[in-house]
Amino acid sequence: MVQDPRDPRVILTAARTGHLGPTVFRSTDFGKTWSEAQKPPAFHKAPEGQTGRVVDHVFWLTPGHPSEPGAWLAGTSPHGLFRSEDGGATWEGVDGFNENPKRPLWCGGDATPDGPKLHSILIDPRDRDHLYLGLSSGGVLESADGGREWKTLLQGLDVVAGFDASDQRVHDPHCIRLHPLAPDRLYQQNHCGIYRLDRPSEKWARIGRNMPKAVGDIGFPMVLHPRDPDTCWVFPMDGTEVWPRTSPDGKPAVYGTRDAGQTWRRLDLGLPRKNAWFSVKRQAMCADNLDPVGIYFGATHGEVWGSRDEGKKWDCLARYLPHVYAVEAASLPR
């Protein structure tokens, strides 16, 4: 569920229901009423006698560039990129990605538990045609022409031992963030570590190596400070063969950096001290725009936690919920 920063009354949410299937709903009154997309994201129909791709679920929603008030982008499972020009009412595939002849080199076999995903759709605030994509699995792609052509950004990224790093299909970014005030600075939480990229360089630096070795630098979410490009927060998980994923040693903590990843600080005051075996998904952690910044996360065991002071102290905001997949901070009318 994502609020439109260009018009805060507008909220889009992705849903997969029993009778409607994968679709998108839109509200123009802060969520009081909702309407379903007239034409949800869907791949082109396959030629007669062939088996085509079918959208299993819409996984990611990104508001378009400020210069395009009605534009939205959506990422799906299996990997698909879709665009709406009318505020989410109708969606068309971005053929430069969905029908690209190189697509099999990006989107091969995948072991993601509930299907491969196109996520982390990022738009350069200086240029509406400059896009970045994260693919789980499939790596990082960049387009300079609105999605017609793509190139890979994989230099410096590690892969699971035993796999070939030259095969793009085995690269697994979990979450990629671009700082709105410094759009040449990107951060990435990957299946194999925490990385930073400072353009025009095309080589990622593994800043997660500065995390405590006993904790590691594997996780799902990455949250940026809205006004400081050197500050961000992550939520580490046990990066071994433990599944479902859990907090390392059952001791959950947020880790933050104030110097672009040179050093990290454990932020766990108020969180459970032991026997808390949960994790946080890539869309289940966010920040608001207040000063100091509020940080919020939802856990896989159904709790929502928040900090009003940039992680110094945490309070449980809700309990006994189902598995939390996504948390967003939104501004409401007074």
N, C-alpha and C positions, 0 to 999 in steps of 0.2 A: 504494500500500500504506500503510495508516494503522493505527497502534496506538490502541486505545481508552484514553483517559486515566482513564476510570472503572473499568476493569479491564484492567491492562496485559497480561494473558494473552491477551486477545482482539485479533486483527489481521484486518482486512478488506482484500482486494485486488480491484481491478477487472481483468478480463482479457477479451480477445477472441481466441478460439481458432477453428481451422478447423472443428471439428465441433460445438462447443458454442455458438459465436457469442458475442455480448456477454453477460457474466455477472459474478457476484460470488462470490468464495470467502471462507470464514471459517475461522479457526483459533482454538481456545480454549486452546492449549498453547504459545504463543510461536512458532508456525510449524512445529512438528514434524509435525502432521497438518492436513489441510484438507478441507472439505466445500463442495460447490457449493450456491449458493442454490437452494432448491426452486422459487422463483418469482422470477426475475430481473426487473429493471425493464423494463417493456414498456408501450407506449401502449395505450389502449383499441382494440379491434377496430373497424374502420371499418364503417359501415352497408353493407348489400348494394349493390353497384354503385359504391361509392366507394373511392377510394384513400386509405389512412390513413398515418399516420406510423409509421416503424419505427426502433427504437433501433439506431444503428450501433455505438456504444460508450459505456460508462460512463466518464466523464471525471473526475469529482470525487466524493470521499467525505468526509462530515463527521460525526463523532460527535454525537449529540444532547446536549441540555442535561443537566447532572448530575442534575437531578430526574427524568429519564426514562432509566433505566439501559439499556434495550434499544433505544433509538431511534437511528436513523441517517438521514441525508439523502444523496441521490445526485443529481448533475447529469449529463446525458447530451448526446450529439450524435446527432440534432439536439436543439435546446433542449428539455429535459424535466427536471422536478423530481419526485423519487420519495422515498418515506419507508418505512422499515422499523420495526416495533415489536418485532421478535423477534431483534434482534442481527444482521440481515442475511440471515435465512433466507428471508423472503418480503418482497416490495416492492409497494407500491401507488402509483399516480400521485397527485400533489397537484393535484387538479382546479382549484383556485383559480388555478394557473398554467397547467397543461397545456391546460385547456379554457376558459380565460378568453377572452371575446369580444374583448378588446383584444390578444390574443396576436399577431395579424398586424401590429399597430403596433410590437411589440417585436422580433419574430423574422421579419424579411423575408429578402431575398436576402443572401448572405454570400460573401465571397471568401476566408475562412479556408481554407488549403490542404487540410486533411483534415476539413473540415466545421465548421459552427457549433457552439458549445459553451456550455452552462450551467456556470459554474464559481464559485469563491469563494463558497460557501454559508456565511454567517456567522450565528452565533446570539449574541444579546446575553446575557452571563452573568447579567444581572439579571432577564431576562424571556425565557422559553423561546419566547414567541410573537412576539418581535421579531426579524425576519430581514432579511438583506441578500443580494442575488444580484448576480453579475457575469455579463453575457452578451457573448460574442464572436461576432458583433456583436450589439448590442442595448442596451448601456448598463448602468446600475445601477438596481436595483429595491429597494424597502423595503416590508415588511409588518409591521403591528402586531398582526395577529390570527392568526398561525400559518400564513399563506399563502393565506388566502381572498381578501383584497384586496391590491392593490399600487399603489404610486405610484413615480414616477421621481425620481432624484436626478442630474440632468444639468447643473445650473447651474455655469458656470465651466469646463466641459470643452471642449477644442478637438476639432475633427475634421480629417480630411485636407482640404487645400485643394481647393476646387471642390465639396465636398459641403455639404449643408444641415444645420446643427447642430440645427435644430428637428425633423429626422427621426431618431427614436430608433434606427432600424435601422442607422445608419451609425456610431454610437458604439461604440468598441471598447476597453473595459477589458481589460487582460491579466491583472491580478491585484489583488485587493482584500484588505486585512488590517484587522482590528479588534483593538485592543490589549486583552488580557483584564483588565488592571488599570485601564484607563482606557477603557471601552467607548464613550465619546462621541468618541474619537479614531480616525479611519479614515485609512489610507493607500491610495494606488492607483498602480500602475504601468500606464499607459495606452499605447495605440498612439501617442498624441500627448502624452506627457510624464508626469511624476511629480507627484502631487497629494496634498493633505491636506485632510481635512474634520473640523471640530470642531463637533459638534452642540451646540445645536439648529440651528445654521446649516445651510442646504441648498446652500451655494455652495462648490464645491471651489476651493482655492488651488493654483496651479501652482508648487510648491516646486522643481521641476526646473529652472526658469529660473536657479537659482543654481549649476547644474552648469557645468563648463567648456564653452564653446561648441564647441570642437573635438571634444568627446566627445558632447555632447547628452544628452538625458534620455529616450531611447527604449529600452525593454527589455521583458523578460517577467516576471522574478521580483521579489518584494518580501518581505523577511524582517525581522521585528521583534525587538528585544531583549525577552526575556521579562519583564524587571523594570523597564525604563525606557521609557516611552512616547515619549520624545524621540529615541530611538536606533533607526535602521533601516539596512538595507543593500540595495543594488540591484546589478545586473550589466548595464551598458549594452551596447547593440549598435549596429551601423551602421543608422541609421534612414532611409537613402536607399532607392533602388530595388534595392539589392543583395539577392539572394535565391539560395540560402538565407542567412539572417542570419549575420553574422560580427561579431567584435570590431572596434571602430573602429580602422582602420589596422593591423589584425592584432596589436594590443597589448592583451590582455585585462586587465581590472582590476575589482575590486569597489570600489564607492564607498559610503562610510558617512557618516551625519550623526549628530551628538550633540545638535543643537539644533532638532529637528523640521523640518529642511530649510532652515534659514537659510544653513548652510554645509555643504559636502561635502568629504570627504577621499579621495584616491585610495589604495587599499590593494592593492598589487601585488607586495610583496616575496615572492619565491619563484616567482611566476608567470612564464611565458615572456615574454621582453622584446620579441620581434618574430616575425613570420611564424607567428602562432598564429591561424588563421582559424576560430574556433568561436564558438558562442553557448551560452546556458543557457536552457532552457525554464521556463515559469512554475511548474511543480511540482518543478523539479530543483534547488532551493536551499532550505536550511532551517537552523535553529539548534537547539542543545540547550538544556538548562536549567542547565548548569553555571556555575561562577564561577571564571575568566572564561568567557564564552559561547563555545562552539564553533560555527563556521559551516562548512557543507559545500555543495558544488555539483557537479553532474554535467554534463559538456559534450556537445555534439552530436557530437563526434568520439571519444567513448568513454572519457574520463578522468573520475575523481572526485577532487576536491581538497578539502582540509580545513584549517581554521585553529583552533588551540586557544586563541588569544588575541585573539578578536574582530576578526580580519582583519589583525593586524599582520604575520603571517608565514604563508605557505601552503606545504603539502606535497602532493605527488601521492600519493593513497592507492590508486589502482587505474588500470591502463592496459589497452588492447586490448579494451575492452568494446564492444558495439554502441552505437548512438545512445542516450544516457541521457535518458529522459523524466521520471523522478521520483526524488527523493532525500528520505528521511525519517529523522529521528533518533528512536530509540526507546530506552526503558530496558529492560534485561534483568535477569533474576534473578541474584543472586550465588550 
